[in-house]
Amino acid sequence: MTRAVLFDTETTGLEVELGHRVIEVAALELMNDLPTGRHFHALIHPERDIPDEATRIHGFTLADLVGKPSFSGIVDQLIEFFADGPLIAHNAPFDFGFLNAEFERLGRPILVPERMIDTLVLAKARFPGMPNSLDALCRRFAIDLSARTTHNALLDCRLLADVYVELTGGRQRGLSLATAKTVVETIVYTHASERVPRPMVPSAEELAAHAAFIQRLKDPVWARG
């Protein structure tokens, strides 16, 4: 089975080059592009202020993160959860950029571009010229958005997982031809094994009626030696 990790971050701002930091990271494990239920989630003290415009997007103030670990306190668990498979995100270069800045601060290996799967790129290829934000895609695929009052990394991951399944047709991948063949053979075998033999033995009257009918036919095949 193929393992991948879908993830999202929330940050103190949009410009990593201006020193903005990660304040939340969430990740979901996928097997063959379907969620397994395993996830990683951490709130992180950014060791700097959170501008009001960022708070309006994700709802976090610095007071909300008092007592939370710095990125160095969660980095080992995050790297372990990410492992070495594909990493999926919406507008992935943004999230890769912020996590790589955090990894570099700690002298850890960065996430290489070869691991990146960007659902925004997938969506633009499928729906060119249309809105392809996470909200727009959820509405397009009739995915419930009622809980998304602000950006929240774990909720966004769960919504994106549903979007990713729709973008890739992932729910159809679990049924291979081999599996379908096995299911059919099992059904046939089960019905065959449950069938009770019912021998059909004609009565004397039925045999006599059949013989009389044969006599009325011209050169019947049943009368040939």
C-alpha positions as CSV (number, residue, x, y, z in Angstrom):
1,M,0.0,0.0,0.0
2,T,1.2,3.5,-0.8
3,R,1.4,5.9,2.2
4,A,1.2,9.7,1.8
5,V,0.7,12.5,4.2
6,L,-1.7,15.5,3.7
7,F,-0.9,18.5,5.8
8,D,-1.7,22.2,6.4
9,T,-0.1,25.0,8.4
10,E,-1.3,28.3,10.0
11,T,1.2,31.1,10.3
12,T,1.8,34.6,11.8
13,G,1.7,36.1,8.3
14,L,2.2,35.4,4.6
15,E,5.8,36.3,4.1
16,V,8.3,33.7,5.3
17,E,11.1,36.0,4.2
18,L,10.0,38.6,6.7
19,G,10.4,36.2,9.6
20,H,6.8,35.0,10.0
21,R,6.5,31.7,11.8
22,V,4.3,28.5,11.9
23,I,1.8,28.5,14.8
24,E,-0.2,25.4,13.9
25,V,0.5,22.3,11.8
26,A,-1.8,19.4,11.2
27,A,-1.3,16.3,9.1
28,L,-3.4,13.2,8.1
29,E,-2.1,9.8,7.0
30,L,-3.4,8.5,3.7
31,M,-3.1,4.9,2.4
32,N,-3.8,4.5,-1.3
33,D,-5.1,8.2,-1.2
34,L,-7.7,7.4,1.5
35,P,-7.5,8.7,5.1
36,T,-6.6,6.0,7.7
37,G,-7.7,8.0,10.8
38,R,-4.2,8.6,12.0
39,H,-3.2,12.3,12.3
40,F,-0.7,14.7,13.8
41,H,-1.7,18.1,15.3
42,A,0.2,20.7,17.2
43,L,-0.2,24.3,18.3
44,I,3.1,26.2,18.4
45,H,4.3,29.3,20.1
46,P,5.9,31.4,17.3
47,E,8.3,33.3,19.6
48,R,7.1,36.5,18.0
49,D,3.9,38.6,17.7
50,I,0.8,37.6,15.7
51,P,-0.5,40.6,13.6
52,D,-4.2,41.4,13.8
53,E,-4.7,40.6,10.1
54,A,-3.4,37.1,10.6
55,T,-5.6,36.6,13.7
56,R,-8.6,37.6,11.6
57,I,-7.8,34.7,9.2
58,H,-7.1,31.9,11.6
59,G,-8.5,33.2,14.9
60,F,-5.3,32.7,17.0
61,T,-3.8,35.4,19.2
62,L,-0.5,35.1,21.0
63,A,-2.4,34.7,24.2
64,D,-3.9,31.5,22.8
65,L,-0.4,30.0,22.4
66,V,1.0,30.8,25.8
67,G,2.4,27.6,27.2
68,K,2.5,25.8,23.8
69,P,5.8,24.4,22.7
70,S,8.1,26.1,20.2
71,F,8.7,24.5,16.9
72,S,11.8,22.7,18.3
73,G,9.5,21.0,20.8
74,I,7.4,19.3,18.1
75,V,9.9,18.9,15.2
76,D,10.9,15.3,16.0
77,Q,7.3,14.0,16.1
78,L,6.4,15.9,12.9
79,I,9.4,14.5,11.0
80,E,8.5,11.0,12.2
81,F,4.9,11.4,11.1
82,F,5.9,12.8,7.7
83,A,8.4,9.9,7.2
84,D,9.7,9.8,3.6
85,G,6.6,9.6,1.3
86,P,4.7,12.1,-0.7
87,L,3.4,15.3,1.0
88,I,0.1,16.8,-0.1
89,A,-1.0,20.3,0.5
90,H,-3.2,23.0,-1.0
91,N,-0.9,25.7,-2.4
92,A,1.9,23.4,-1.3
93,P,4.9,25.8,-2.0
94,F,3.5,28.1,0.8
95,D,3.4,25.3,3.4
96,F,6.7,23.8,2.2
97,G,8.4,27.2,2.4
98,F,7.3,27.8,6.0
99,L,8.2,24.4,7.3
100,N,11.5,24.5,5.5
101,A,12.3,27.8,7.2
102,E,11.6,26.2,10.6
103,F,13.7,23.1,9.7
104,E,16.6,25.2,8.6
105,R,16.5,27.2,11.9
106,L,17.0,23.9,13.7
107,G,19.6,22.5,11.3
108,R,17.2,19.8,10.1
109,P,16.9,18.5,6.5
110,I,14.4,20.4,4.4
111,L,11.4,18.9,2.5
112,V,12.5,18.4,-1.1
113,P,10.2,19.5,-4.0
114,E,10.1,15.9,-5.3
115,R,7.8,15.0,-2.4
116,M,5.3,17.8,-3.2
117,I,1.8,17.1,-4.4
118,D,-0.1,20.4,-4.8
119,T,-3.9,20.0,-4.9
120,L,-4.2,23.6,-6.1
121,V,-2.2,22.6,-9.3
122,L,-4.5,19.5,-9.6
123,A,-7.6,21.6,-9.2
124,K,-6.4,24.2,-11.8
125,A,-5.8,21.4,-14.3
126,R,-9.2,20.0,-13.8
127,F,-11.1,23.3,-13.5
128,P,-9.1,25.8,-15.5
129,G,-10.2,29.4,-15.1
130,M,-12.5,28.6,-12.2
131,P,-12.1,29.5,-8.5
132,N,-10.0,26.8,-6.9
133,S,-9.7,27.8,-3.2
134,L,-10.4,25.1,-0.7
135,D,-13.8,26.7,0.0
136,A,-14.7,26.8,-3.7
137,L,-13.7,23.2,-4.2
138,C,-15.7,22.0,-1.2
139,R,-18.7,23.8,-2.6
140,R,-18.1,22.3,-6.0
141,F,-17.9,18.8,-4.6
142,A,-20.8,19.3,-2.1
143,I,-18.5,18.9,0.9
144,D,-19.9,20.3,4.2
145,L,-18.2,23.6,5.1
146,S,-20.5,24.5,8.1
147,A,-17.7,24.0,10.6
148,R,-15.2,26.2,8.8
149,T,-15.8,29.6,10.4
150,T,-12.0,30.4,10.5
151,H,-8.9,28.7,9.1
152,N,-8.0,25.7,11.2
153,A,-5.2,23.4,10.1
154,L,-6.8,20.1,11.3
155,L,-10.2,20.9,9.9
156,D,-8.7,22.1,6.7
157,C,-6.8,18.9,6.4
158,R,-9.9,16.9,6.8
159,L,-11.7,19.0,4.2
160,L,-8.8,18.8,1.8
161,A,-8.6,15.0,2.2
162,D,-12.2,14.8,0.9
163,V,-11.3,17.2,-1.9
164,Y,-8.2,15.2,-2.8
165,V,-10.3,12.0,-3.1
166,E,-12.7,13.8,-5.5
167,L,-9.8,15.3,-7.5
168,T,-8.0,11.9,-7.9
169,G,-10.9,9.4,-7.9
170,G,-9.3,7.8,-4.9
171,R,-12.3,5.9,-3.7
172,Q,-12.3,3.8,-6.8
173,R,-8.7,2.7,-6.3
174,G,-9.3,0.1,-3.7
175,L,-11.2,-2.2,-6.0
176,S,-8.8,-3.8,-8.4
177,L,-9.8,-6.3,-11.1
178,A,-8.2,-9.0,-9.1
179,T,-10.3,-8.2,-6.1
180,A,-13.4,-8.0,-8.2
181,K,-12.6,-11.4,-9.7
182,T,-12.2,-12.8,-6.2
183,V,-15.5,-11.4,-5.1
184,V,-17.3,-12.8,-8.1
185,E,-15.7,-16.3,-7.7
186,T,-16.6,-16.3,-4.0
187,I,-20.2,-15.5,-4.7
188,V,-20.4,-18.2,-7.5
189,Y,-18.8,-20.8,-5.2
190,T,-21.0,-20.0,-2.3
191,H,-24.2,-20.3,-4.3
192,A,-22.9,-23.5,-6.0
193,S,-22.0,-25.1,-2.7
194,E,-25.4,-24.2,-1.2
195,R,-27.3,-25.7,-4.1
196,V,-29.1,-29.0,-3.2
197,P,-29.2,-31.6,-6.1
198,R,-32.8,-32.3,-7.2
199,P,-33.0,-35.3,-9.6
200,M,-35.8,-35.1,-12.1
201,V,-37.3,-38.6,-12.8
202,P,-40.2,-38.8,-15.3
203,S,-43.2,-40.8,-14.3
204,A,-44.5,-43.8,-16.4
205,E,-47.3,-41.7,-17.8
206,E,-44.8,-39.0,-18.9
207,L,-42.6,-41.6,-20.6
208,A,-45.6,-43.0,-22.5
209,A,-46.8,-39.6,-23.6
210,H,-43.2,-38.8,-24.8
211,A,-43.0,-42.0,-26.8
212,A,-46.4,-41.3,-28.5
213,F,-45.2,-37.9,-29.4
214,I,-42.0,-39.3,-31.0
215,Q,-44.1,-41.7,-33.1
216,R,-45.8,-38.7,-34.8
217,L,-42.6,-37.1,-35.9
218,K,-40.9,-37.8,-39.3
219,D,-37.5,-39.3,-38.8
220,P,-37.0,-38.2,-35.2
221,V,-33.5,-38.0,-34.0
222,W,-34.4,-39.7,-30.7
223,A,-35.3,-42.9,-32.7
224,R,-32.0,-43.1,-34.4
225,G,-29.5,-45.8,-33.3
